[in-house]
Amino acid sequence: MSTQPRKAALAFIFVTVALDILALGMIIPVLPDIIKGFVGGNTALAAQYYGWFGTTWAVMQFFFSPVLGGLSDRFGRRPVVLISNFGLGFDYLLTAVAPTLSWLFLARVVSGITSASISAASAYVADVTPPEQRSKSFGLIGAAFGLGFVIGPAVGGLLAHFDPHLPFWVAGGLSLLNGCYGLFVLPESLPPERRKPFSWKRANPIGSLKLLRAHPQLLALASVLLCAALAHNVLPACFVLYTGSRYHWDKLEFGMSLAAVGIASAIVQAKLVKPISTRLGELRTVVLGLSAGATGFAIYGLASVGAVFLAGIPVMALWGVGTPTVQGMMSRRVDPTEQGALQGAIASLQGIAGIIGPKLFSSILAGTIDSAGLILPGMPFLAAGAMLLVGVAITLSVVRPQQTLEAGHPERSREAT
């Protein structure tokens, strides 16, 4: 693929991921009220259903990410990404017109399945990016996540002022338009000779995790990503309740602080991954990123006033150089025919984190707050920081500074762990 088509394709993948997360973020402010309307205004019951909806979405990600990754290894990345774009678009339109709670639940199931196409999108990035630049490209994917989560809730809240169903119509329209655009600008990245037969033994969560055991260091690096994914769940699970109870922030302060978190993270992942990894090397970059994240969480957990909490945001943002570097290291340790399966396995790990993390951190928060005041309200963030330090320890135990791959060679590393 020549340079210009490759840049156009990468731009499309970036927009695809950003729109996926934008659409997801747009419905965050309105879905609880939609559910509440279906249960007669019962807030407690609506909260229970909302929790089940979120868990179901994560479960669909867990099961279908390796399936879509395996399908992309067999049939190519382009059809999987485009079909998922159109499927997600129609799903949001279904959500907008859902006549019952059962239909709304079905729509969330379909959304979880079609959003799992991010595994194919990540494999596309690995296909068209030289090995030495993959960390930077995965950083751009992370920046797309950050932008989507920053812009999505704000746009969703604004549109909901006019009609609570309008965010779903807009999200669906954006996904469908992006799919139509991709029909013209997205070339196939995986040539027929590099494709691999589809196998249900590999295209399921257990089978995809076996791939991680088949290559030196891959399982350990995957464990680092799992620690990071689990830690990240503390933000959606506890951020609002924690800052509201400890600093008495209102909705404006919630929104502004979350926007600052997302923007800072997006800037780091879009602009700093390559220069830092080039200067420090992969190992030091991962250690720097995870250590910065742990330090940021410590600031969040120990800050007695909101101003100190906000000071932790730029520190936390440096975490963004670590995760894409780990993902880039992993992509260079598997064959080109296995990139879809690898990204599916990574997405399944994120699905596991999405299932476990919210309940884990919300339970920690609930368990450290009582009426007697004998509390440590920052414990969820300190626990998340500890998880990142575990990731640092795993990285240092399995990766040595000399274990680097020659630039331009995508073959997997064969060093012993």
MIMI-982049 format. One record per residue: x negated, y, z negated of N, C-alpha, C in turn; residue number from 0. Coordinates in steps of 0.1 Angstrom, whole numbers. Atoms other than C-alpha are relative to their C-alpha. Example, Ala and Ser with C-alpha at 12.3 -4.5 7.8 and 13.67 -1.06 7.14 Angstrom:
MIMI-982049
(site (-9 -12 0) (-123 -45 -78) (-9 12 0) 0);
(site (9 -11 0) (-137 -11 -71) (8 11 -8) 1);
END
This chain:
MIMI-982049
(site (-8 -12 0) (0 0 0) (-9 12 0) 0);
(site (8 -11 -1) (-15 33 10) (3 10 -11) 1);
(site (-1 -9 12) (-20 62 -15) (13 7 0) 2);
(site (-12 -8 1) (10 83 -5) (13 -8 -3) 3);
(site (-11 8 3) (36 55 -4) (-1 -5 -15) 4);
(site (2 5 14) (21 42 -37) (4 11 -10) 5);
(site (-4 -11 9) (26 76 -53) (15 2 0) 6);
(site (-14 -1 -1) (61 78 -41) (7 -11 -7) 7);
(site (-6 12 7) (69 43 -54) (-2 2 -15) 8);
(site (2 -2 14) (53 51 -88) (9 11 -5) 9);
(site (-9 -11 5) (73 83 -90) (15 -5 -1) 10);
(site (-13 6 0) (105 63 -82) (1 -9 -13) 11);
(site (-1 8 12) (97 38 -110) (1 8 -12) 12);
(site (0 -9 11) (90 66 -134) (14 6 -2) 13);
(site (-14 -5 0) (124 82 -125) (10 -11 -4) 14);
(site (-9 11 3) (141 48 -127) (0 -2 -15) 15);
(site (0 2 15) (129 42 -163) (5 12 -8) 16);
(site (-5 -12 7) (136 78 -173) (15 1 0) 17);
(site (-14 -1 -1) (171 76 -160) (7 -11 -8) 18);
(site (-5 11 9) (177 42 -177) (1 5 -14) 19);
(site (0 -4 14) (167 57 -210) (8 12 -2) 20);
(site (-9 -12 1) (184 90 -203) (14 -4 -1) 21);
(site (-14 5 0) (216 72 -196) (3 -6 -14) 22);
(site (-2 6 13) (212 52 -228) (1 11 -11) 23);
(site (0 -10 10) (204 83 -248) (13 9 1) 24);
(site (-12 -8 -2) (234 102 -233) (12 -5 -8) 25);
(site (-12 5 6) (259 78 -248) (-2 -1 -15) 26);
(site (2 1 14) (243 78 -283) (9 9 -8) 27);
(site (-8 -8 8) (262 108 -295) (15 -3 1) 28);
(site (-15 1 -2) (296 97 -281) (5 -14 -2) 29);
(site (-5 14 2) (298 59 -283) (7 -3 -13) 30);
(site (-7 2 13) (306 59 -320) (14 5 0) 31);
(site (-13 -6 0) (335 82 -315) (10 -7 10) 32);
(site (-8 8 -9) (347 61 -285) (5 -12 -7) 33);
(site (-4 12 8) (347 30 -307) (10 4 -10) 34);
(site (-9 -4 11) (364 49 -335) (14 2 5) 35);
(site (-13 -2 -6) (392 58 -311) (7 -13 2) 36);
(site (-6 13 -2) (398 21 -304) (4 -7 -13) 37);
(site (-3 7 13) (400 12 -341) (9 9 -9) 38);
(site (-9 -8 8) (425 38 -352) (-6 10 -9) 39);
(site (7 -10 8) (400 63 -365) (-7 -5 -13) 40);
(site (7 6 12) (386 39 -392) (-15 1 2) 41);
(site (14 -2 -2) (351 51 -396) (-9 -12 -5) 42);
(site (8 12 4) (338 21 -416) (1 -11 10) 43);
(site (-1 11 -10) (352 -4 -391) (-8 4 13) 44);
(site (7 -4 -12) (338 17 -362) (-15 -2 -2) 45);
(site (15 2 3) (303 16 -379) (-4 -14 1) 46);
(site (3 15 -1) (305 -22 -381) (-1 -4 15) 47);
(site (0 4 -15) (314 -25 -344) (-12 6 7) 48);
(site (12 -6 -7) (287 0 -334) (-12 -7 -3) 49);
(site (12 9 4) (261 -21 -353) (0 -12 9) 50);
(site (-1 12 -8) (273 -52 -335) (-3 3 15) 51);
(site (3 -4 -14) (272 -34 -301) (-15 2 2) 52);
(site (14 -2 -1) (236 -23 -308) (-8 -13 0) 53);
(site (7 13 1) (225 -58 -318) (2 -8 12) 54);
(site (-3 8 -12) (242 -74 -288) (-8 5 12) 55);
(site (8 -6 -10) (224 -50 -265) (-15 -5 -1) 56);
(site (14 5 2) (190 -60 -280) (-1 -14 3) 57);
(site (0 15 -3) (199 -97 -278) (0 -2 15) 58);
(site (0 2 -15) (207 -93 -240) (-14 4 5) 59);
(site (13 -3 -4) (173 -76 -236) (-10 -12 -3) 60);
(site (9 11 4) (156 -105 -254) (2 -12 10) 61);
(site (-2 12 -9) (172 -132 -232) (-2 3 14) 62);
(site (0 -2 -15) (173 -115 -198) (-13 7 5) 63);
(site (12 -6 -5) (140 -96 -197) (-9 -11 7) 64);
(site (9 10 -7) (120 -128 -189) (7 -6 12) 65);
(site (-7 5 -12) (147 -139 -164) (-2 9 11) 66);
(site (2 -10 -11) (145 -107 -144) (-15 1 3) 67);
(site (14 1 -3) (107 -108 -147) (-3 -12 9) 68);
(site (3 12 -8) (106 -143 -134) (6 1 14) 69);
(site (-6 -2 -13) (130 -134 -106) (-8 9 9) 70);
(site (8 -9 -8) (108 -106 -96) (-13 -6 5) 71);
(site (12 8 -5) (78 -130 -94) (4 -9 12) 72);
(site (-4 8 -11) (98 -151 -70) (5 7 12) 73);
(site (-7 -7 -11) (118 -127 -49) (-6 14 3) 74);
(site (6 -13 -2) (97 -95 -53) (7 10 -10) 75);
(site (-4 -10 10) (101 -64 -75) (12 8 5) 76);
(site (-9 -9 -6) (121 -43 -51) (15 -4 -2) 77);
(site (-14 4 2) (154 -63 -51) (5 0 -14) 78);
(site (-4 1 14) (154 -68 -88) (2 14 -6) 79);
(site (-1 -14 5) (148 -31 -96) (13 7 6) 80);
(site (-11 -7 -6) (174 -19 -71) (13 -6 -4) 81);
(site (-12 6 5) (201 -44 -80) (3 4 -14) 82);
(site (-2 -4 13) (196 -35 -116) (5 14 -1) 83);
(site (-4 -14 0) (199 2 -108) (15 1 3) 84);
(site (-15 0 -3) (233 -4 -91) (8 -6 -10) 85);
(site (-8 7 11) (244 -28 -118) (2 9 -12) 86);
(site (-1 -9 11) (236 -3 -145) (10 12 3) 87);
(site (-9 -11 -4) (254 25 -126) (15 -4 -1) 88);
(site (-14 4 1) (286 5 -122) (4 -4 -14) 89);
(site (-3 3 14) (284 -6 -158) (4 12 -8) 90);
(site (-4 -12 6) (285 30 -170) (14 5 4) 91);
(site (-13 -3 -5) (315 36 -148) (11 -8 -7) 92);
(site (-10 9 7) (332 6 -164) (2 5 -14) 93);
(site (-1 -5 14) (324 20 -198) (9 12 -1) 94);
(site (-8 -12 -1) (340 53 -188) (15 -3 0) 95);
(site (-14 3 -2) (373 36 -179) (5 -12 -9) 96);
(site (-4 12 8) (373 7 -205) (13 2 -7) 97);
(site (-13 -2 6) (409 3 -216) (1 -6 -14) 98);
(site (0 6 13) (401 -18 -247) (-14 -1 -6) 99);
(site (13 2 6) (374 -25 -272) (-7 -12 6) 100);
(site (6 12 -7) (368 -59 -255) (-7 4 12) 101);
(site (6 -5 -13) (361 -42 -222) (-13 8 -3) 102);
(site (11 -9 3) (338 -17 -239) (-12 -9 -5) 103);
(site (10 9 4) (319 -46 -255) (-6 -7 12) 104);
(site (5 6 -13) (316 -63 -221) (-10 9 7) 105);
(site (9 -10 -7) (301 -31 -207) (-14 0 -7) 106);
(site (13 -1 7) (274 -31 -234) (-8 -13 3) 107);
(site (7 12 -4) (266 -67 -226) (-7 2 14) 108);
(site (6 -2 -14) (261 -58 -189) (-11 10 -1) 109);
(site (10 -10 1) (241 -27 -199) (-13 -6 -5) 110);
(site (12 7 6) (217 -49 -220) (-7 -8 11) 111);
(site (6 8 -11) (212 -72 -190) (-7 8 10) 112);
(site (5 -8 -11) (207 -46 -164) (-12 9 -4) 113);
(site (11 -8 5) (184 -25 -186) (-12 -8 -1) 114);
(site (12 9 1) (161 -55 -189) (-8 0 13) 115);
(site (8 -2 -13) (149 -46 -153) (-13 7 -3) 116);
(site (13 -7 2) (122 -26 -170) (-12 -9 0) 117);
(site (11 10 -1) (102 -58 -171) (-5 0 15) 118);
(site (3 0 -15) (103 -58 -132) (-7 13 3) 119);
(site (6 -13 -3) (95 -21 -131) (-14 1 -5) 120);
(site (13 0 5) (65 -26 -153) (-10 -9 8) 121);
(site (8 9 -9) (53 -55 -131) (-3 7 13) 122);
(site (2 -8 -12) (57 -32 -101) (-12 9 -2) 123);
(site (11 -9 3) (33 -7 -118) (-13 -8 0) 124);
(site (12 8 0) (8 -35 -124) (-4 -4 14) 125);
(site (3 4 -14) (11 -46 -87) (-8 11 7) 126);
(site (5 -11 -9) (3 -12 -72) (-11 9 -7) 127);
(site (10 -8 7) (-22 2 -98) (-13 -8 -2) 128);
(site (13 7 3) (-59 -7 -99) (-1 -3 -15) 129);
(site (1 4 14) (-68 -25 -131) (-5 11 -10) 130);
(site (6 -10 9) (-88 4 -145) (9 11 -3) 131);
(site (-9 -11 1) (-59 27 -141) (14 -4 -6) 132);
(site (-13 5 4) (-31 5 -155) (4 6 -14) 133);
(site (-4 -5 13) (-32 19 -191) (6 14 3) 134);
(site (-6 -13 -3) (-26 54 -176) (14 -1 5) 135);
(site (-13 2 -6) (3 41 -155) (10 -4 -10) 136);
(site (-10 4 11) (19 23 -185) (2 12 -9) 137);
(site (-2 -11 8) (14 55 -204) (11 9 6) 138);
(site (-11 -8 -6) (36 73 -178) (14 -7 -2) 139);
(site (-13 7 3) (63 46 -183) (4 4 -15) 140);
(site (-4 -4 13) (61 54 -220) (4 15 -1) 141);
(site (-5 -14 -1) (64 91 -212) (14 1 5) 142);
(site (-14 1 -6) (95 83 -192) (10 -3 -12) 143);
(site (-8 4 11) (109 66 -223) (2 12 -9) 144);
(site (-1 -11 9) (101 97 -244) (9 11 5) 145);
(site (-8 -11 -6) (117 122 -220) (15 -4 0) 146);
(site (-14 4 0) (148 101 -217) (7 1 -13) 147);
(site (-5 -1 13) (153 99 -254) (2 14 -5) 148);
(site (-1 -14 4) (147 136 -258) (12 7 7) 149);
(site (-10 -7 -8) (170 148 -230) (14 -6 -1) 150);
(site (-13 7 0) (197 121 -232) (10 4 -10) 151);
(site (-10 -4 10) (213 128 -265) (5 14 1) 152);
(site (-4 -14 -2) (212 166 -259) (11 1 11) 153);
(site (-9 -1 -11) (229 162 -225) (13 -7 -3) 154);
(site (-13 8 3) (254 136 -238) (8 8 -10) 155);
(site (-8 -8 9) (264 159 -267) (6 12 7) 156);
(site (-6 -11 -7) (269 188 -244) (11 -4 9) 157);
(site (-11 4 -9) (290 169 -219) (12 -5 -8) 158);
(site (-11 5 8) (311 154 -246) (9 11 -5) 159);
(site (-8 -11 4) (323 188 -255) (12 2 10) 160);
(site (-11 -2 -10) (343 188 -223) (9 -12 1) 161);
(site (-7 13 0) (353 151 -223) (-9 -11 -5) 162);
(site (9 11 6) (340 122 -244) (-4 -10 9) 163);
(site (4 10 -9) (339 100 -214) (-9 6 11) 164);
(site (7 -6 -10) (321 125 -192) (-15 -5 0) 165);
(site (14 5 0) (285 113 -203) (-1 -13 8) 166);
(site (0 13 -7) (294 78 -190) (1 2 15) 167);
(site (-2 -3 -14) (305 92 -156) (-13 5 6) 168);
(site (13 -6 -5) (273 113 -153) (-11 -10 0) 169);
(site (11 10 1) (250 85 -164) (2 -10 11) 170);
(site (-3 9 -11) (267 61 -139) (-4 6 13) 171);
(site (3 -7 -13) (264 86 -111) (-15 1 2) 172);
(site (14 -1 -1) (227 92 -118) (-7 -13 4) 173);
(site (6 13 -3) (219 55 -118) (3 -4 15) 174);
(site (-4 4 -14) (238 49 -85) (-8 9 10) 175);
(site (8 -8 -10) (221 79 -68) (-14 -4 0) 176);
(site (14 4 1) (187 67 -80) (-2 -13 8) 177);
(site (0 12 -8) (195 33 -65) (0 2 15) 178);
(site (-1 -4 -14) (205 48 -32) (-14 6 5) 179);
(site (13 -6 -3) (173 69 -32) (-11 -11 1) 180);
(site (10 10 -1) (152 38 -39) (1 -9 12) 181);
(site (-1 8 -13) (166 20 -8) (-9 6 11) 182);
(site (8 -6 -10) (146 45 12) (-15 2 -3) 183);
(site (14 -4 4) (114 52 -8) (-7 -12 -7) 184);
(site (6 11 8) (107 19 -27) (-4 -11 9) 185);
(site (5 11 -8) (85 -5 -7) (-2 -12 -10) 186);
(site (2 12 9) (80 -41 -20) (-15 0 -4) 187);
(site (14 0 5) (48 -44 -41) (-6 -14 -1) 188);
(site (5 14 1) (45 -82 -42) (1 -7 13) 189);
(site (-1 7 -13) (36 -98 -9) (4 -15 -2) 190);
(site (-5 14 1) (50 -133 -2) (-10 -10 -5) 191);
(site (10 10 4) (17 -151 -6) (-4 1 -15) 192);
(site (3 -1 14) (14 -139 -42) (12 -3 -9) 193);
(site (-12 3 8) (49 -150 -53) (0 -14 -6) 194);
(site (0 12 7) (56 -178 -76) (14 -6 -1) 195);
(site (-13 6 1) (85 -203 -77) (7 3 -13) 196);
(site (-7 -3 12) (112 -194 -102) (2 -13 -8) 197);
(site (-1 12 9) (113 -218 -132) (7 5 -12) 198);
(site (-7 -3 12) (138 -218 -160) (-9 -2 -12) 199);
(site (9 3 11) (111 -232 -182) (-9 12 -4) 200);
(site (7 -13 3) (92 -199 -179) (9 12 -2) 201);
(site (-9 -11 0) (122 -176 -174) (10 0 -12) 202);
(site (-8 -1 12) (135 -179 -209) (-9 5 -12) 203);
(site (9 -6 11) (123 -163 -242) (-11 -9 -5) 204);
(site (10 9 6) (106 -194 -255) (-10 -3 11) 205);
(site (9 3 -11) (91 -203 -221) (-9 12 3) 206);
(site (8 -12 -2) (79 -167 -216) (-11 2 -11) 207);
(site (10 -1 11) (62 -167 -250) (-11 -10 2) 208);
(site (11 10 -2) (43 -199 -240) (-10 6 10) 209);
(site (10 -6 -8) (27 -178 -213) (-11 8 -8) 210);
(site (9 -7 8) (12 -157 -240) (-11 -8 -7) 211);
(site (10 10 6) (-5 -188 -255) (-9 -6 10) 212);
(site (8 7 -11) (-19 -198 -221) (-13 7 4) 213);
(site (11 -8 -4) (-45 -171 -218) (-8 5 -13) 214);
(site (7 -5 12) (-73 -161 -242) (4 14 -4) 215);
(site (-3 -13 7) (-65 -131 -265) (14 5 3) 216);
(site (-13 -6 -4) (-30 -126 -249) (10 -1 -11) 217);
(site (-10 1 11) (-10 -139 -278) (-3 10 -11) 218);
(site (4 -9 11) (-30 -118 -303) (4 15 4) 219);
(site (-4 -14 -5) (-25 -86 -281) (15 2 0) 220);
(site (-15 0 1) (12 -95 -279) (4 3 -14) 221);
(site (-3 -2 14) (12 -96 -317) (-1 15 -4) 222);
(site (2 -15 2) (-2 -60 -317) (12 8 5) 223);
(site (-11 -7 -6) (26 -49 -294) (13 -2 -9) 224);
(site (-12 3 8) (52 -66 -316) (0 8 -13) 225);
(site (2 -8 12) (38 -48 -347) (4 15 3) 226);
(site (-3 -14 -4) (41 -15 -328) (15 2 3) 227);
(site (-14 -1 -3) (76 -22 -315) (9 0 -13) 228);
(site (-7 0 13) (88 -31 -350) (-1 13 -7) 229);
(site (2 -13 7) (73 0 -365) (8 11 6) 230);
(site (-7 -11 -7) (89 22 -339) (15 0 -4) 231);
(site (-14 0 4) (124 11 -350) (3 7 -12) 232);
(site (-3 -8 12) (120 30 -382) (6 14 3) 233);
(site (-5 -13 -4) (127 62 -363) (15 1 2) 234);
(site (-15 0 -2) (162 55 -350) (8 -5 -12) 235);
(site (-8 6 11) (171 35 -381) (1 9 -12) 236);
(site (1 -8 13) (160 60 -408) (-1 15 1) 237);
(site (4 -14 -1) (151 94 -394) (11 9 -5) 238);
(site (-11 -9 3) (185 111 -397) (3 -1 -15) 239);
(site (-3 2 14) (194 96 -431) (-11 5 -9) 240);
(site (11 -3 8) (160 101 -445) (-2 15 -1) 241);
(site (2 -14 0) (155 137 -435) (12 8 -5) 242);
(site (-12 -7 5) (191 146 -443) (0 -1 -16) 243);
(site (0 2 15) (188 132 -479) (-11 7 -7) 244);
(site (12 -6 7) (153 144 -487) (-2 14 3) 245);
(site (2 -14 -4) (151 177 -468) (12 8 2) 246);
(site (-13 -7 -2) (188 185 -464) (1 7 14) 247);
(site (-1 -5 -14) (184 190 -426) (14 -1 5) 248);
(site (-13 1 -7) (215 198 -405) (-2 -6 14) 249);
(site (0 6 -13) (223 186 -370) (-10 7 9) 250);
(site (9 -8 -8) (203 214 -354) (-15 -4 -3) 251);
(site (13 4 4) (172 205 -374) (-4 -14 4) 252);
(site (3 14 -5) (176 168 -366) (-3 0 15) 253);
(site (2 0 -15) (179 175 -329) (-14 7 4) 254);
(site (13 -6 -3) (149 199 -328) (-12 -8 -4) 255);
(site (12 9 5) (126 176 -348) (-1 -12 9) 256);
(site (0 12 -9) (136 146 -327) (-6 4 14) 257);
(site (5 -4 -13) (130 166 -295) (-15 2 -1) 258);
(site (15 -2 2) (95 176 -309) (-7 -13 1) 259);
(site (6 14 0) (87 139 -315) (-1 -5 14) 260);
(site (-1 6 -14) (98 129 -280) (-9 8 9) 261);
(site (9 -8 -9) (80 158 -262) (-15 -2 -3) 262);
(site (14 2 3) (48 154 -281) (-5 -14 5) 263);
(site (3 14 -4) (48 116 -274) (-1 0 15) 264);
(site (0 0 -15) (56 122 -237) (-13 7 5) 265);
(site (12 -7 -5) (27 147 -233) (-12 -9 -2) 266);
(site (12 9 3) (2 123 -250) (-1 -11 10) 267);
(site (1 12 -8) (12 93 -229) (-2 4 15) 268);
(site (1 -4 -14) (14 112 -196) (-14 6 3) 269);
(site (12 -8 -3) (-18 133 -200) (-13 -5 -7) 270);
(site (12 3 8) (-42 118 -226) (-5 -15 0) 271);
(site (4 14 0) (-42 80 -221) (-13 -2 8) 272);
(site (11 3 -9) (-67 79 -192) (-13 7 -6) 273);
(site (12 -7 5) (-92 106 -205) (-5 -6 -13) 274);
(site (5 5 13) (-93 91 -240) (-5 -14 2) 275);
(site (5 13 -2) (-96 55 -229) (-13 0 8) 276);
(site (12 -1 -7) (-123 65 -204) (-12 4 -9) 277);
(site (11 -5 8) (-143 83 -230) (-3 -10 -12) 278);
(site (2 8 11) (-138 59 -259) (-1 -15 3) 279);
(site (-1 14 -3) (-132 26 -242) (13 -6 -6) 280);
(site (-13 5 3) (-102 4 -246) (2 -3 -15) 281);
(site (-1 4 14) (-109 -10 -281) (1 12 -9) 282);
(site (-1 -11 8) (-115 23 -297) (13 8 2) 283);
(site (-13 -7 -3) (-85 38 -280) (11 -6 -7) 284);
(site (-11 7 7) (-62 11 -294) (-1 3 -15) 285);
(site (2 -3 15) (-77 16 -329) (4 14 -3) 286);
(site (-3 -14 2) (-74 54 -326) (15 1 0) 287);
(site (-14 -2 -2) (-38 52 -314) (8 -6 -12) 288);
(site (-8 7 11) (-25 27 -340) (-3 7 -14) 289);
(site (3 -6 12) (-44 44 -368) (6 14 -1) 290);
(site (-7 -13 0) (-30 78 -358) (15 -2 -4) 291);
(site (-14 3 3) (5 63 -359) (2 -3 -14) 292);
(site (-1 3 14) (-1 48 -393) (-2 13 -9) 293);
(site (2 -13 8) (-14 82 -406) (13 9 1) 294);
(site (-13 -7 -2) (17 99 -391) (11 -5 -9) 295);
(site (-10 6 8) (40 75 -408) (-3 3 -15) 296);
(site (4 -3 14) (21 81 -441) (4 14 -4) 297);
(site (-4 -14 2) (27 118 -437) (15 1 -2) 298);
(site (-15 -1 0) (64 113 -430) (5 -6 -14) 299);
(site (-4 6 12) (67 90 -460) (-3 7 -13) 300);
(site (5 -6 12) (48 111 -485) (4 15 -1) 301);
(site (-3 -14 -1) (59 146 -474) (11 4 -9) 302);
(site (-10 -4 10) (78 163 -502) (9 11 5) 303);
(site (-8 -11 -6) (90 192 -480) (0 -2 15) 304);
(site (-2 2 -14) (102 193 -444) (-12 5 9) 305);
(site (11 -6 -8) (73 215 -432) (-12 -10 1) 306);
(site (10 10 0) (48 188 -442) (4 -11 10) 307);
(site (-5 11 -9) (69 162 -424) (-2 4 14) 308);
(site (2 -5 -14) (68 183 -392) (-14 0 4) 309);
(site (15 0 -3) (30 185 -395) (-4 -13 4) 310);
(site (4 13 -4) (29 148 -390) (4 -4 14) 311);
(site (-4 4 -14) (45 149 -355) (-12 0 9) 312);
(site (11 1 -10) (13 158 -335) (-9 -12 -4) 313);
(site (8 11 3) (-6 132 -355) (6 -13 5) 314);
(site (-8 12 -5) (21 106 -348) (-1 -2 15) 315);
(site (0 1 -15) (20 115 -311) (-12 -7 5) 316);
(site (12 6 -5) (-15 102 -307) (1 -15 0) 317);
(site (-3 14 -1) (-1 67 -313) (3 -4 14) 318);
(site (-4 3 -14) (10 70 -277) (-12 -4 9) 319);
(site (11 4 -8) (-25 63 -264) (-3 -15 -2) 320);
(site (4 13 3) (-27 29 -281) (9 -11 7) 321);
(site (-9 11 -5) (4 9 -269) (-2 -2 15) 322);
(site (3 2 -14) (-1 15 -231) (-14 -6 3) 323);
(site (14 6 -2) (-38 6 -235) (1 -15 -2) 324);
(site (-2 14 3) (-28 -27 -251) (7 -7 12) 325);
(site (-8 6 -11) (-3 -34 -223) (-9 -1 13) 326);
(site (10 1 -11) (-30 -26 -197) (-10 -11 -1) 327);
(site (9 11 3) (-54 -50 -213) (7 -13 3) 328);
(site (-7 13 -1) (-28 -77 -213) (3 -3 15) 329);
(site (-3 2 -14) (-19 -71 -176) (-12 -5 8) 330);
(site (12 4 -6) (-55 -77 -167) (-5 -14 -4) 331);
(site (4 13 5) (-56 -111 -184) (9 -11 6) 332);
(site (-8 10 -7) (-30 -128 -162) (-2 1 15) 333);
(site (1 0 -15) (-29 -137 -125) (11 10 6) 334);
(site (-10 -9 -6) (-10 -113 -101) (13 -7 2) 335);
(site (-12 7 -1) (16 -140 -97) (8 -1 -13) 336);
(site (-6 1 13) (24 -138 -134) (4 13 -6) 337);
(site (-3 -13 6) (29 -101 -139) (14 2 -4) 338);
(site (-14 -1 4) (67 -103 -139) (3 -8 -12) 339);
(site (-2 8 12) (66 -131 -164) (-6 6 -12) 340);
(site (6 -7 11) (42 -112 -186) (8 12 -5) 341);
(site (-8 -12 4) (63 -80 -186) (13 -5 -6) 342);
(site (-12 5 6) (94 -101 -193) (-3 -5 -14) 343);
(site (4 4 13) (76 -116 -223) (-1 11 -9) 344);
(site (2 -12 8) (66 -82 -235) (14 6 -4) 345);
(site (-13 -5 2) (102 -70 -231) (8 -8 -10) 346);
(site (-6 9 10) (114 -100 -251) (-4 3 -14) 347);
(site (6 -4 13) (91 -91 -279) (7 13 -5) 348);
(site (-6 -13 4) (106 -56 -279) (15 -3 -3) 349);
(site (-13 4 3) (140 -72 -279) (1 -6 -14) 350);
(site (0 6 13) (131 -92 -310) (-2 12 -11) 351);
(site (2 -12 9) (119 -59 -326) (13 8 -2) 352);
(site (-13 -7 1) (152 -43 -317) (11 -7 -8) 353);
(site (-9 8 8) (171 -71 -334) (-3 1 -14) 354);
(site (4 1 14) (151 -72 -366) (-2 14 -6) 355);
(site (5 -13 6) (138 -36 -370) (11 8 -6) 356);
(site (-9 -9 6) (169 -15 -375) (6 -5 -14) 357);
(site (-6 5 12) (184 -38 -402) (-11 0 -11) 358);
(site (11 0 10) (150 -42 -419) (-3 13 -6) 359);
(site (4 -14 5) (142 -5 -422) (12 6 -7) 360);
(site (-11 -6 7) (177 5 -431) (2 -6 -14) 361);
(site (-1 7 13) (177 -21 -459) (-11 5 -9) 362);
(site (10 -6 9) (144 -8 -472) (4 14 -5) 363);
(site (-4 -13 4) (157 27 -472) (11 -1 -11) 364);
(site (-11 1 9) (189 16 -490) (-5 -5 -14) 365);
(site (5 6 13) (169 -4 -516) (-9 9 -8) 366);
(site (9 -9 7) (146 25 -525) (7 13 -4) 367);
(site (-8 -12 4) (174 51 -531) (10 -4 -10) 368);
(site (-11 3 10) (195 50 -563) (3 13 -7) 369);
(site (-5 -13 6) (214 75 -584) (-9 4 -12) 370);
(site (8 -4 11) (188 74 -612) (-12 8 4) 371);
(site (11 -8 -4) (162 91 -591) (-13 -8 0) 372);
(site (13 8 0) (136 63 -595) (-2 -6 13) 373);
(site (0 4 -14) (130 61 -558) (-14 4 6) 374);
(site (11 -4 -9) (103 62 -532) (7 1 14) 375);
(site (-8 -1 -12) (124 75 -502) (-8 -2 13) 376);
(site (8 2 -12) (95 73 -478) (-5 -14 3) 377);
(site (5 14 -1) (90 36 -482) (2 -6 14) 378);
(site (-1 6 -14) (104 27 -447) (-11 5 9) 379);
(site (11 -5 -8) (78 49 -431) (-13 -5 -4) 380);
(site (13 6 5) (50 36 -453) (0 -15 5) 381);
(site (0 14 -5) (61 0 -443) (-3 0 15) 382);
(site (3 -1 -15) (60 10 -406) (-14 3 2) 383);
(site (15 -2 -1) (25 24 -411) (-8 -12 -3) 384);
(site (7 12 3) (14 -8 -427) (0 -10 12) 385);
(site (0 9 -11) (26 -27 -397) (-10 4 11) 386);
(site (9 -4 -10) (5 -6 -374) (-15 -3 -5) 387);
(site (13 4 5) (-25 -12 -397) (-3 -15 2) 388);
(site (2 14 -3) (-19 -49 -393) (-4 -2 15) 389);
(site (4 0 -14) (-21 -43 -355) (-14 4 2) 390);
(site (14 -3 -1) (-54 -26 -360) (-9 -12 -4) 391);
(site (8 12 4) (-67 -56 -379) (-1 -11 10) 392);
(site (0 10 -11) (-56 -80 -352) (-8 4 11) 393);
(site (8 -5 -11) (-72 -59 -325) (-14 -2 -3) 394);
(site (14 1 4) (-105 -57 -343) (-5 -15 -1) 395);
(site (5 13 2) (-105 -94 -350) (-1 -8 13) 396);
(site (0 8 -12) (-99 -106 -314) (-7 7 12) 397);
(site (6 -7 -12) (-114 -79 -291) (-13 6 -5) 398);
(site (13 -5 3) (-151 -71 -290) (-3 12 10) 399);
(site (3 -11 -10) (-165 -39 -275) (-6 -4 13) 400);
(site (6 5 -12) (-184 -59 -250) (9 -7 9) 401);
(site (-10 8 -8) (-153 -77 -238) (8 9 9) 402);
(site (-6 -9 -10) (-145 -54 -209) (0 -7 13) 403);
(site (0 5 -14) (-135 -63 -174) (-6 10 9) 404);
(site (6 -9 -10) (-153 -48 -144) (11 7 7) 405);
(site (-10 -8 -6) (-133 -20 -129) (2 -6 14) 406);
(site (-4 5 -13) (-114 -31 -98) (2 -14 1) 407);
(site (-2 15 -1) (-112 -68 -107) (11 -4 -9) 408);
(site (-12 3 8) (-78 -79 -118) (0 -14 -6) 409);
(site (0 13 6) (-88 -114 -128) (1 0 -15) 410);
(site (-2 0 15) (-80 -124 -164) (-13 -2 -7) 411);
(site (12 2 8) (-106 -123 -191) (0 -14 -5) 412);
(site (0 14 4) (-118 -157 -201) (-9 -2 -13) 413);
(site (8 1 12) (-137 -148 -233) (8 -8 -11) 414);
(site (-7 7 11) (-129 -170 -263) (5 10 -10) 415);
(site (-5 -9 10) (-108 -154 -290) (-8 -2 -13) 416);
END
